[in-house]
Amino acid sequence: MTPPPSPPPPAAADALGQILHALLPALLLAAGSVKALHSRWRALHGTLLALQSSLAAAPVYAAAHPLFADLVGSLLPALRSLHALSARCLDAALPDGRLRLQSDLDIAASSLSLLLHDLSLLLRSGLLFVDSSASSPNAIVLQVPAPASSRADKSLFIRDAFARLQIGGLDLKLKALGSLLELLGNIVSAEAAHIIASDGDVAALLRLLDASSHSALRDRAAAAVAHLATACVASRKAVFDEGGLGPLLRLLDSGSSPATRERAVVAIEAITADVGSAWAVLAYGGVPILINACRPGSGSPVVQALAVAALKNVASIEDVRSALVEEGGLPVLVDLLASSISDTQKSAALCIWSLASLGDHETQYQIVQAGALPPLLQALHTASGLDLHDSVLRAIHALIVVPAAARTLCSSPLFFAQLTDFMCHGGSILLQQMAADIVAELAPAVSDDTKRCMAPCIGILLKMMEAAKPATVQESAGHGLLALVTLKSNRKELIRDEKSVTRLLHMLDPRNDEIDKKYPVSIVLALAMGGENGTRRRLADAGVCQHLQKLAEAGVPGAKKALQRISGNRLKSLLSGGWNK
């Protein structure tokens, strides 16, 4: 059963009556009649009018609310003190001197402005207009709504908690923060965060992250902000729009407790994952802060993992890349490649990939000089997850334009064995495509033995060429295969495989318009130019010449030359056989 409404506390009701009917009218009259410090009293007159209007706007049962009662209790002595000051200003002798009176008046005006601010905040929250029979306003903090509660109940709770965060003392603020965290934990996080973003005061929460806040408040506020930054787009945007990235970066850099730093970097990583927000890291001077958080011994492995993930998020921005190199970030990223945490390795590799693929040759050279290649190769050989393989191979691929890196890779049979494994058993078409690209670019400089060991890739590369989308896969596979069939034994491997020949024939068919003909034609031409009559005879017997004839008539580059090479030698072979008879 709902308890009956609680009557206003007699002390609060009496104080409110005294303020409205005695003190404020007297002070407004004095503010208009004093001669001393007239400009200050004129400003005070406006504050007093606003206070009178705000108090009059409160409902009759507002005094039952503990926050309103506390405010009224603080207003009464402040107005009495101001009334005493008005008497001193009306005295022509100015007791205690003009300067002392001016100082006392400034202090009283500042105190009154703060109380008016709190009262305005409480009125805007709408809490005073909720019938006390519908809630428990006398509670220190309202009870956390159950998951099945209505949105109105949750909104009321959130507005109440945020009001207490800004008006109450330390104990009340801690309890309000604790209740907000409980709400975020009890209810579907995205739902609660969305209501907080729309009905709460996120800016007030962010102010608690300031170094001047009590450490316990700062810790709980950081936890709440981390929830908001990771729960949903609306709450994450609210944190960013209210300027939350700056305080979070300062919190990460300030040497706060390990738990607080972890919560701060959780929020930073989530905010920087939004492309539209990533630029702000540079504006807030966050690049060196994130680099320092990645250094060995600077924090927990969790902080390192999230800090390098945030760097990975922003590394696509040109100015960030420049700052990352200038601030000494390359050696730090190289160290993280050897981390025992897979996510840390992945983020470090992707960050290096961004720096290498989007940067200039000087940046690529600096990455190699920093020693990135050995740990990348080690990670490639020891990692088990496809995501990590993909990230590491991206970074390696971006570095092969550096001659020193290319030489190192070409002299590593183990690396090419790994590429073969990726293409044959990688499971990811993008991973296979990157492996094919690397083979195409490096194969001319590797030994014949290495190419021979990659023979199992030939059938896979032909199969990849059949992929209609994306078109880049056909191109990568075609180039990779061309690099391998420069070796005689690999050409024989292709021709011996019935499935591979059938695939090649199918791709050459002019009726198959999903395949760009330049890639299969280039493979046939390479086979035809290889010099083995058996290879050309096998192609002719398979029916390649009929397709090449139509493609040559259609003007496909290389088709005519391949046709002449195959059919010409085929004719010679037939004539030679007839003459011998």
FENBEL-V558792 format. One record per helix or strand of 2 or more residues. SS is the DSSP state (~ for helix, > for strand). FROM is the first residue (numbers start at 0). TO is the last residue. If there is no record, write none. Layout:
ss-><SS:SS>
from-><FROM:FROM>
to-><TO:TO>
This chain:
ss-><~:~:~:~:~:~:~:~:~:~:~:~:~:~:~:~:~:~:~:~:~:~:~:~:~:~:~:~:~:~:~:~:~:~:~:~:~>
from-><9:37:61:65:97:126:131:150:169:188:201:214:232:243:257:274:279:285:300:317:328:341:360:371:385:402:412:428:447:456:470:487:497:516:532:543:558>
to-><32:56:63:89:124:128:133:166:185:198:206:230:240:252:271:277:282:293:313:325:335:357:368:381:398:409:424:444:452:464:483:495:507:527:541:552:579>
